[in-house]
């Protein structure tokens, strides 16, 4: 049996420090994902499906909203659809068509 010679106050202080640290990390983690999505959108990258559990649940950014905002940005810059990389254009088209199809059915 291990006996702590520092008393129970130290344990409570340590738990408080851990709780504050976790809150700070989560806040930074959210900013990290927001910055990552912004960078990905600006550089016309694919939606990060491998992070979708964090992105959809935490940030509420679905593939449809991601590609919609990307296409809106392209149109405001008066760029053509051909300026999208091939894989991004294909995924954008499939995502948008699947949403339209779900609305029809």
C-alpha positions as CSV (number, residue, x, y, z in Angstrom):
1,X,0.0,0.0,0.0
2,X,1.3,3.4,-1.0
3,X,0.9,6.2,1.5
4,X,1.1,9.8,0.3
5,X,3.0,11.9,2.8
6,X,1.8,15.2,1.2
7,X,-1.9,14.8,2.2
8,X,-5.1,14.8,0.3
9,X,-4.9,18.6,-0.5
10,X,-2.1,17.9,-3.0
11,X,-4.2,15.3,-4.8
12,X,-7.0,17.8,-5.1
13,X,-4.6,20.4,-6.4
14,X,-3.2,18.0,-8.9
15,X,-6.7,17.1,-10.2
16,X,-7.5,20.8,-10.5
17,X,-4.4,21.4,-12.6
18,X,-5.2,18.4,-14.8
19,X,-8.7,19.7,-15.3
20,X,-7.5,23.2,-16.3
21,X,-4.9,21.7,-18.6
22,X,-7.5,19.5,-20.4
23,X,-9.8,22.5,-20.9
24,X,-6.9,24.5,-22.4
25,X,-5.9,21.6,-24.7
26,X,-9.4,21.1,-25.9
27,X,-9.7,24.8,-26.7
28,X,-6.5,24.7,-28.7
29,X,-7.5,21.4,-30.3
30,X,-10.7,23.1,-31.6
31,X,-8.7,26.0,-33.0
32,X,-6.3,23.5,-34.6
33,X,-9.1,21.8,-36.5
34,X,-10.6,25.1,-37.5
35,X,-7.3,26.3,-38.9
36,X,-6.8,22.9,-40.6
37,X,-10.2,23.2,-42.3
38,X,-9.5,26.8,-43.3
39,X,-6.1,25.8,-44.8
40,X,-7.6,22.8,-46.6
41,X,-10.4,25.0,-48.1
42,X,-8.1,27.7,-49.2
43,X,-5.8,25.2,-50.9
44,X,-8.7,23.3,-52.5
45,X,-7.9,20.0,-50.6
46,X,-10.2,17.0,-50.1
47,X,-12.5,16.9,-47.1
48,X,-10.7,15.2,-44.2
49,X,-12.9,12.1,-44.0
50,X,-10.4,10.5,-41.6
51,X,-11.2,13.2,-39.1
52,X,-14.9,13.3,-39.8
53,X,-15.8,12.2,-36.2
54,X,-14.1,15.3,-34.8
55,X,-15.0,17.7,-37.7
56,X,-18.7,16.8,-37.9
57,X,-19.4,16.3,-34.2
58,X,-17.1,19.0,-32.8
59,X,-17.2,21.7,-35.5
60,X,-20.4,20.7,-37.3
61,X,-18.8,20.9,-40.7
62,X,-20.1,18.2,-43.1
63,X,-18.6,17.3,-46.4
64,X,-21.5,19.1,-48.1
65,X,-21.0,22.4,-46.2
66,X,-17.2,22.1,-46.7
67,X,-17.6,21.8,-50.5
68,X,-20.4,24.4,-50.7
69,X,-18.3,27.0,-49.0
70,X,-15.3,26.0,-51.2
71,X,-17.4,26.4,-54.4
72,X,-18.8,29.7,-53.1
73,X,-15.3,31.0,-52.6
74,X,-14.2,29.9,-56.1
75,X,-17.2,31.7,-57.6
76,X,-16.6,34.9,-55.7
77,X,-13.0,34.8,-57.0
78,X,-14.4,34.3,-60.5
79,X,-12.4,31.1,-61.0
80,X,-13.6,28.3,-63.1
81,X,-14.6,24.8,-61.9
82,X,-11.5,23.6,-63.8
83,X,-9.3,25.3,-61.2
84,X,-10.2,22.5,-58.7
85,X,-7.8,19.5,-58.5
86,X,-9.3,16.4,-60.1
87,X,-9.9,14.4,-56.9
88,X,-11.4,17.4,-55.1
89,X,-13.7,18.1,-58.0
90,X,-14.8,14.5,-58.2
91,X,-15.5,14.3,-54.5
92,X,-17.3,17.7,-54.5
93,X,-19.5,16.5,-57.4
94,X,-20.3,13.2,-55.7
95,X,-21.0,14.8,-52.4
96,X,-23.3,17.4,-53.8
97,X,-25.1,14.9,-56.1
98,X,-25.7,12.5,-53.2
99,X,-27.3,15.2,-51.1
100,X,-29.5,16.2,-54.1
101,X,-30.4,12.6,-54.6
102,X,-31.3,12.1,-50.9
103,X,-33.6,15.2,-51.2
104,X,-35.4,13.7,-54.2
105,X,-36.0,10.3,-52.7
